Each structure stands twice: as C-alpha cells, then as structure tokens.
Amino acid sequence: MADLNGLSLYHKEHCPFCHKVRAVMTELKLDIPLVDMNANAEEWQRLQTEGGKGMVPCLRIDQGGETQWMYESDDIIEYLRDNFA
C-alpha cells in the first residue's frame, strides 16, 4: 500500500470533478491535504509552472525525491482506489 505522506490534492471547492475526487477520499477515509486554488495564488502559480497545467483537480505525489502531478479526476480516483482501497 502506498503512503499518504507526500500527497496533496489541488482543488476548487465548487468544481464538480474535484467534488468527485473528494467524495472518494471520504469514502476511503483518506486524509490527504487539500490545497484550495481559490484561496492560494502562490500554489496556483506552482500548479501551473511545476505541474504544467492550470487545471484541477490535480493530485501532487511527492515520493522518492520525485514529484508527479496527476490530472483528470478519473485517473486520480483510480490511483486512490488502487493504492488505498
């Protein structure tokens, strides 16, 4: 099973795709830190420059000295289910 340390979800409160991911996090009882893009201009800039897209939801995965930016709600949900269900 993967470790929750190093994960964070970049999201917007009223985004339906973000809501879908947060619902699965609740279902799986995952306490992944949320980064609200409406409230954090610095992290929004980081998402665009380091992640390559200004799009949410995005799961940031920091593991083994590497950072992966996972976009697309269905891909994020699949990752969460595969690693934490």
Backbone torsions as a table, in degrees:
resi	resn	phi	psi	omega
1	MET	NA	138.4	178.8
2	ALA	-72.0	164.5	-178.0
3	ASP	-98.7	139.1	177.6
4	LEU	-72.0	-23.8	178.4
5	ASN	-60.3	136.7	-179.9
6	GLY	91.2	-1.7	177.2
7	LEU	-100.9	143.1	169.3
8	SER	-151.2	144.7	-179.0
9	LEU	-107.9	116.8	173.6
10	TYR	-84.2	126.7	-172.5
11	HIS	-151.7	171.6	168.8
12	LYS	-126.5	138.1	-172.6
13	GLU	-54.6	-43.4	-172.4
14	HIS	-101.0	13.4	177.6
15	CYS	-80.0	123.1	-178.1
16	PRO	-64.2	-32.6	178.4
17	PHE	-70.8	-36.3	175.9
18	CYS	-66.7	-40.6	178.8
19	HIS	-59.7	-41.1	179.9
20	LYS	-60.0	-43.4	179.0
21	VAL	-67.7	-44.2	179.7
22	ARG	-62.4	-34.8	178.4
23	ALA	-63.8	-40.5	177.8
24	VAL	-68.7	-38.2	175.7
25	MET	-59.3	-41.8	177.8
26	THR	-65.1	-46.2	179.4
27	GLU	-56.9	-41.8	-177.9
28	LEU	-88.0	-0.1	-179.6
29	LYS	58.1	47.0	-179.9
30	LEU	-100.2	126.1	179.7
31	ASP	-101.2	73.3	179.3
32	ILE	-93.5	129.7	179.3
33	PRO	-57.8	137.7	178.7
34	LEU	-102.5	136.2	176.5
35	VAL	-116.0	107.1	-176.2
36	ASP	-79.7	114.3	-177.0
37	MET	-71.0	-21.3	176.9
38	ASN	-76.0	-19.6	-174.2
39	ALA	-111.9	1.1	-171.7
40	ASN	-142.4	89.2	-177.5
41	ALA	-63.8	-35.2	-179.7
42	GLU	-64.6	-43.4	178.6
43	GLU	-71.0	-31.9	175.5
44	TRP	-61.4	-42.5	177.6
45	GLN	-64.3	-41.8	178.4
46	ARG	-61.2	-43.4	179.0
47	LEU	-56.6	-43.7	-178.0
48	GLN	-72.4	-43.9	-174.9
49	THR	-79.4	-45.4	-178.1
50	GLU	-84.7	-38.5	-178.9
51	GLY	-81.6	-26.9	177.1
52	GLY	94.6	-9.1	-180.0
53	LYS	-143.1	144.2	172.2
54	GLY	-95.2	66.2	-172.0
55	MET	-137.8	139.6	175.0
56	VAL	-126.3	154.2	2.3
57	PRO	-75.3	156.7	174.8
58	CYS	-142.7	125.8	176.0
59	LEU	-96.5	117.0	175.8
60	ARG	-89.7	126.2	-177.6
61	ILE	-120.0	108.7	176.6
62	ASP	-103.8	106.9	-179.2
63	GLN	-144.1	134.4	175.7
64	GLY	59.7	33.1	179.7
65	GLY	78.7	3.2	178.9
66	GLU	-113.8	148.5	176.1
67	THR	-119.2	128.6	176.0
68	GLN	-117.1	137.5	177.1
69	TRP	-111.2	109.6	-176.6
70	MET	-102.1	117.1	178.2
71	TYR	-101.2	173.9	178.0
72	GLU	77.6	116.9	-175.8
73	SER	-57.8	-40.6	-179.0
74	ASP	-65.7	-37.4	177.3
75	ASP	-66.6	-41.6	179.0
76	ILE	-63.8	-45.3	179.7
77	ILE	-62.2	-43.0	178.0
78	GLU	-60.7	-44.2	178.1
79	TYR	-59.9	-46.0	-179.2
80	LEU	-63.9	-45.1	179.7
81	ARG	-65.3	-42.2	-178.9
82	ASP	-65.4	-33.9	-173.3
83	ASN	-100.8	-18.7	-172.2
84	PHE	-132.2	-1.3	-178.8
85	ALA	-82.0	NA	NA
